[in-house]
Amino acid sequence: MDRGAGPGAGEDERRRIARTDVLLAEPRLASAAGRLGRGVVKAAVVAAQRRARAGEIAPEAVADAAVASLPPSASGLRPVLNATGVLLHTGLGRAPLSAAAREAVAVASGATDVEFDLETGRRAGRGRSVLAALRERVPEAEAAHVVNNGAAALVLAATVLAPGREIVISRGEMVEIGDGFRIPELLATTGARLREVGTTNRTAPDDYAAAVGEATGFILKVHPPTSA
């Protein structure tokens, strides 16, 4: 029997590779597009098609290969178990969000009245409800201001509390924090002077007490960065 005489004999297998639009309509990939974004899924499909054309996988396996190569999330981040014993672990996303915080993020991810007064139908102060909630939690505070990272918060605090004055800090806490921010350089931009106390491996309460004086703006305590 001549095996080469059957239907499709000599046919280039690459012709059996499904078109990109057909693959994107495949239920698993269509569902993933809604979760990850069409661009991410299309890139996975094109990569799988390329593998099929190179003979690495069968044409019928393109959809499966594309699904298998998809990232778990659009950001590429993967959930892990923090078994380090350090709750505020810089390398693992710092503190986990509480259920209330996750709910707040979910609400903020859609359309909200962030700068709109629903009663008057007019523009209003940005984030007024958030700021009011913060002031309610800390009634002693005269005002509230929101920033998006610790470095910015530290600069604002130092600019208000210690311009031209001293910030007392342990030598062991003159560190570099996330994204390359170095504490000494960061605080120098505010016009404050650093008053270093203690040693790189030990600072006692008496060291702080001896350094505090008329020129003191505030005492700074820095949480040391966690290493891998």
C-alpha positions as CSV (number, residue, x, y, z in Angstrom):
1,M,0.0,0.0,0.0
2,D,1.3,3.4,-1.0
3,R,1.0,5.5,2.2
4,G,1.8,8.7,0.2
5,A,-1.3,8.3,-1.9
6,G,-3.9,9.2,0.8
7,P,-5.8,12.4,1.1
8,G,-3.6,15.4,1.9
9,A,-0.4,13.5,1.0
10,G,2.5,15.9,0.8
11,E,0.5,18.8,2.2
12,D,2.5,21.3,4.2
13,E,1.3,20.9,7.8
14,R,1.8,24.6,8.4
15,R,-1.4,25.2,6.4
16,R,-3.3,23.5,9.2
17,I,-2.2,26.2,11.8
18,A,-5.4,28.1,12.7
19,R,-5.5,31.8,12.0
20,T,-4.9,34.3,14.8
21,D,-8.5,35.5,14.9
22,V,-9.8,32.0,15.1
23,L,-7.4,31.2,18.0
24,L,-8.4,34.3,19.8
25,A,-12.0,33.3,19.6
26,E,-11.2,29.9,21.3
27,P,-13.1,30.0,24.6
28,R,-10.1,29.6,26.9
29,L,-8.1,32.3,25.1
30,A,-11.1,34.6,24.8
31,S,-11.7,34.3,28.5
32,A,-8.0,35.1,29.2
33,A,-8.2,38.2,27.0
34,G,-10.8,39.6,29.3
35,R,-8.6,39.0,32.3
36,L,-5.1,39.7,31.0
37,G,-5.8,42.0,28.0
38,R,-6.0,41.1,24.3
39,G,-2.4,42.2,23.6
40,V,-1.0,39.7,26.1
41,V,-3.1,36.8,24.8
42,K,-2.4,37.7,21.1
43,A,1.4,37.7,21.8
44,A,1.1,34.2,23.3
45,V,-0.9,33.0,20.3
46,V,1.6,34.4,17.8
47,A,4.5,32.8,19.7
48,A,2.7,29.4,19.7
49,Q,2.0,29.7,16.0
50,R,5.7,30.5,15.4
51,R,6.6,27.3,17.3
52,A,4.2,25.3,15.1
53,R,5.7,26.7,11.9
54,A,9.1,25.7,13.1
55,G,7.9,22.2,13.7
56,E,8.3,22.3,17.5
57,I,4.6,21.5,18.1
58,A,1.8,20.1,16.1
59,P,-0.6,22.6,14.5
60,E,-3.4,21.2,16.6
61,A,-1.4,22.0,19.8
62,V,-1.2,25.8,19.1
63,A,-4.1,26.7,21.3
64,D,-3.0,24.5,24.2
65,A,0.6,25.9,23.9
66,A,-0.7,29.5,24.0
67,V,-2.9,28.8,27.0
68,A,0.0,27.2,28.8
69,S,2.3,30.1,28.2
70,L,-0.1,32.8,29.5
71,P,1.1,34.6,32.7
72,P,-1.0,34.2,35.9
73,S,-1.8,38.0,35.8
74,A,-1.4,40.9,33.6
75,S,1.4,42.3,35.7
76,G,3.3,39.0,35.7
77,L,3.3,38.9,39.5
78,R,2.7,35.5,41.1
79,P,1.3,34.8,44.6
80,V,3.8,33.3,47.0
81,L,3.8,32.1,50.6
82,N,5.7,34.4,53.0
83,A,7.5,32.0,55.3
84,T,10.4,34.3,56.1
85,G,9.1,35.4,59.5
86,V,9.2,39.0,58.3
87,L,5.7,40.5,57.8
88,L,6.8,43.7,56.2
89,H,9.1,42.1,53.7
90,T,10.2,44.5,51.0
91,G,11.0,41.7,48.5
92,L,7.5,40.2,48.9
93,G,5.4,43.2,48.6
94,R,5.7,44.6,52.1
95,A,2.5,44.3,54.2
96,P,-0.4,42.2,52.8
97,L,-3.6,44.2,52.3
98,S,-6.5,43.7,54.7
99,A,-9.9,42.7,53.4
100,A,-11.1,46.3,53.8
101,A,-8.0,47.6,51.9
102,R,-8.7,45.2,49.0
103,E,-12.3,46.3,48.9
104,A,-11.2,49.9,48.8
105,V,-8.8,49.2,45.9
106,A,-11.6,47.4,44.0
107,V,-13.9,50.4,44.5
108,A,-11.2,52.9,43.4
109,S,-10.4,50.9,40.3
110,G,-13.7,51.9,38.7
111,A,-15.4,55.2,38.2
112,T,-15.8,57.1,41.6
113,D,-16.7,60.5,42.8
114,V,-13.0,61.3,43.4
115,E,-13.5,64.9,42.2
116,F,-17.2,65.3,41.8
117,D,-20.0,66.3,44.2
118,L,-23.0,64.0,43.5
119,E,-25.4,66.3,45.3
120,T,-24.6,69.5,43.4
121,G,-23.4,67.8,40.2
122,R,-20.3,70.0,40.2
123,R,-16.6,69.6,40.5
124,A,-15.4,69.2,44.1
125,G,-12.2,68.9,46.0
126,R,-10.1,65.9,44.9
127,G,-10.2,63.0,47.4
128,R,-12.2,64.9,50.0
129,S,-14.0,61.8,51.3
130,V,-10.7,60.0,51.7
131,L,-9.0,62.9,53.4
132,A,-12.0,63.3,55.7
133,A,-11.8,59.6,56.7
134,L,-8.1,60.0,57.5
135,R,-8.8,63.1,59.7
136,E,-11.5,61.2,61.5
137,R,-9.2,58.4,62.3
138,V,-6.5,60.9,63.6
139,P,-8.5,63.8,65.1
140,E,-5.4,65.4,66.5
141,A,-4.1,66.0,63.0
142,E,-4.8,69.4,61.6
143,A,-4.9,68.2,58.0
144,A,-4.2,65.2,55.8
145,H,-2.2,64.7,52.6
146,V,-1.9,61.5,50.6
147,V,1.2,60.4,48.7
148,N,2.0,57.2,47.0
149,N,5.2,56.0,48.7
150,G,7.2,56.2,51.9
151,A,10.0,58.3,50.4
152,A,7.6,61.1,49.4
153,A,5.9,61.0,52.8
154,L,9.3,61.3,54.5
155,V,10.3,64.3,52.3
156,L,7.1,66.1,53.1
157,A,7.4,65.5,56.8
158,A,11.0,66.7,56.9
159,T,10.2,69.7,54.8
160,V,7.5,70.8,57.3
161,L,9.2,69.8,60.6
162,A,12.9,70.3,60.0
163,P,14.0,72.9,57.4
164,G,17.3,74.3,58.6
165,R,17.1,72.0,61.7
166,E,18.5,68.7,62.7
167,I,17.0,65.2,62.2
168,V,18.4,62.8,64.7
169,I,19.0,59.3,63.1
170,S,21.0,56.2,64.1
171,R,24.1,55.5,62.0
172,G,22.7,52.0,61.5
173,E,19.7,53.4,59.7
174,M,21.4,55.4,57.1
175,V,20.2,53.0,54.5
176,E,19.0,52.8,50.9
177,I,15.2,52.1,50.6
178,G,13.1,51.0,47.6
179,D,14.0,52.2,44.1
180,G,17.4,53.5,45.1
181,F,16.3,56.2,47.5
182,R,19.1,56.8,50.0
183,I,18.1,58.3,53.4
184,P,20.9,60.9,53.7
185,E,20.5,62.2,50.1
186,L,16.7,62.2,50.4
187,L,16.7,64.3,53.6
188,A,19.4,66.6,52.3
189,T,17.0,67.8,49.6
190,T,14.7,69.2,52.3
191,G,17.3,71.6,53.8
192,A,17.5,69.6,57.0
193,R,20.8,68.6,58.7
194,L,21.4,65.0,59.8
195,R,22.6,64.4,63.4
196,E,24.0,60.9,63.4
197,V,24.0,59.0,66.7
198,G,25.1,55.5,67.9
199,T,27.0,53.1,65.8
200,T,26.2,51.1,62.7
201,N,25.2,48.0,64.7
202,R,23.9,49.5,68.0
203,T,22.1,52.6,69.1
204,A,20.8,53.1,72.6
205,P,18.0,55.4,73.9
206,D,20.7,57.5,75.7
207,D,22.3,58.2,72.3
208,Y,19.1,59.8,71.1
209,A,18.5,61.7,74.4
210,A,22.0,63.2,74.3
211,A,21.5,64.5,70.8
212,V,18.2,66.2,71.2
213,G,18.3,69.9,71.7
214,E,17.0,73.3,70.5
215,A,18.0,72.5,67.0
216,T,16.2,69.2,66.8
217,G,13.4,69.0,64.2
218,F,12.5,65.4,65.0
219,I,13.9,61.9,65.6
220,L,13.8,59.6,62.7
221,K,13.4,55.8,63.1
222,V,13.9,53.8,59.9
223,H,12.7,50.3,59.5
224,P,15.7,48.4,58.1
225,P,15.2,47.0,54.6
226,T,14.7,43.2,54.4
227,S,17.1,41.2,52.3
228,A,16.5,38.0,50.4
